[in-house]
Amino acid sequence: MSVPAQAGIEPLELADEQRAAMLRELLDSEPLPMIQKSIDAFRRDLPDLLRTHPGQWVAYHGDDRVGFGKTETELYQRCFAQGHTRDDFIVGFTEPGAFDPDEEIEVTCWDV
């Protein structure tokens, strides 16, 4: 994988083994505290959300519910507009078993 060069910065080359090691480390690490707090709030509220907002997207920043949306993208944009970073909020879909601790997590973007 090659990262585009910026002025005065050499591109970084990572071997497949290095990328794999970095990904394993990410997957094995504990969630960031604010992410964990957001997940806990989502899980706590899920029974009510399933009654009041089934099949909708919802965003949490810690214990605070940012809001509901028709799309995941809409909520990401709302959170970013409020000054939140990717490290301090979650967007989840209200369905049974969402954010279950035993759930396989689908990763949609890698920062390595």
Helices and strands as residue ranges (DSSP letters): H 16-28, H 33-52, E 57-61, E 64-69, H 72-81, E 90-93
